[in-house]
Amino acid sequence: MNGTDTVADALQVVRWGYEALARADVAGMLALASPDIEVYQSESVPWGGRHHGHAGLIDFLTGVRAALDSRVEIGELYAAGDEVIQVGRTRGYTAATRTPFDAPEVHVWRVTDGRIASLAVYVDTDVLHAALQPATPAG
């Protein structure tokens, strides 16, 4: 396999990952993920932190779904070797209060041997924090 094949393969795996996420297909994500996958998002959000392995991926996805009803809108995908960077937006509503949000984000994926080895999620946490705050009564 040459370098071009590696980039194309990594891009395809990440695209499949986004398709699985859009369907809330945890089994599909697990099928794409290395058993040793590492997932990271800022500890400042309830589902954040470092998550390891398939159990960690499930915890991460479950935590996101419990807090947010959202979708990723891919702006750009950039690939170099086994890394794919996605620049886009996460839009949706909080699960508890249906507060809308629209946050710029970047995802950094690493694909090794055709499987997702890591995913780092960087999102405008100020936007998420504001949306996740409980509603305060007027007056």
N, C-alpha and C positions, 0 to 999 in steps of 0.2 A: 504494500500500500504506500503510495507516495503522499507527500504533504497535502496536496490538493484533495485527495480522497479523505484524509483525516479531517480537514476543515468541513467538507461536505457532509461527512458522517456526523460530526459534532453538531452541525446546524440542524440536520434532520432529527437527531435525538432530542434536541432542545425544542424543536417545533412539535414533536410528538408529546413532549412534556407539557407544553402550553395547551395542547388539545386535551390532554388528560385533565389538567387543572380546570379548564373551562367546563368540563363535564362533571367535575367533582369526583373523578374516577381514581380513588385511592389505589385500587388494585393495579390500574394502569400505570400510575406513578411508581409503585413498588416494582413492577416488571421492568421499568426503565432504569431504576436506581441500583447502584452497587450496594451490596449488603453492608458495606462500610461507609455509606454516604455521610457526608458532613453538611449540615444545614445551619446557617447563621442568619439571624436578624437581630437588630438592636435589642438589648435587654430592657429598654424603656417601654416596650409594648408588651401587653400581657402574654403573648405567645412567643415572645422573643427569647434570645439566648442561643446557645450552641446545642444542637441536637445531633445525635450520632446513631447511625444504623437505621434499619427499617423501622424499628420502634420509635426512634427519634423523629423520623420523617412523618410517621403517623401522628405523633404528638403535635408536631408543628402544624400539619395540615388541619388537624382537628381543632387546634387552638385558633387558627385563622378563621375557620368556618364558624366557630362558636361566637366570634366577635364581629365578623364582617360578612356582608353579602356583597361581594365585589368581583370585579373582572379586571384583568390586565389588558391594556390596550398597547400593543407593541408598536413603538415608534420606529426604532431601528434595531437591527441585529448586526453585530460585528463579530467576526470569527478570526481567531489566530491560533492555529494548531488545535489543541484540545480545549481551548477556552472560547466561550461565546458570551458576549456582553449584550444585554438587551436594555435599551433606553426607551422608556415609555411612561405610562400613567396607570395608576390603580384607581378605579372609580367604583363607587357603589354607595352602600348604606351600612351603618352600624346595625348589628343584629338586634341589640336591646332597644334602641330608641328610634331606629330608622332615620338617623341623622345622615344626610348625604355628605360625601367627601369626594375630593378629586386631588390626588397626590402624585407629584412627579416621583418616579422611581427608576432604579437601575438594578438589574439582576446580573450576577456574574456566575456563570455555569462552568463547570469543568467536566468534560466527558473523557473517560478513560476506558479503552477496550469496549467501546460501544455502549457504555453504561454511564449514568450520571454519578460522578464521584463527589461532587460538591455543588452547593448552591448557596450563594450569599445574596441576601435581599437588603437593598438600601432604599429607603423610602423617606420622604419628608415627614419625619415623626411629629413635627409641630402640627401638621394638618391632621394626622391621625389622633394625636392627643386631644385636639380641640373637638373633633367629632365624637370621641369616646367619652368625653366628660358627661356626667349625668345632667339632664336638663334641670335648670334651676327655675323655680316658680317666679313669675313676675310679681313685683310689688314689694 
